[in-house]
Amino acid sequence: MSPKVVKVEALENSQLRLFFDNGETRIFDVSPYLDKGFFKELKNSHYFKQVKPFFGGVQWPHEQDFGPDTLFLESILASVWDVAG
């Protein structure tokens, strides 16, 4: 079972900064998905920035989403933060 996203920030270049409940901050690149089906809407930078944490993963207003397993396994470790702080 993968850690869950507790906070997300939209970055430039179709990337997300993810804060997980295990204290890791990771970077997830959404760009490989942007030409697939309903993910195409994420090419709009204003819409892309509307991402929110959702049941351990992330979701946009029109229900495009990524689950915690995909986000954790396909992201790159950026840093570790103090979960208790």
Secondary structure, DSSP 8 states (H G I E B T S, - for coil): ----EEEEEEETTTEEEEEETTSEEEEEE-GGGTTSGGGGGGGSHHHHTT-EEETTEEE-TT--EE-HHHHHHTSEEEEE--TT-
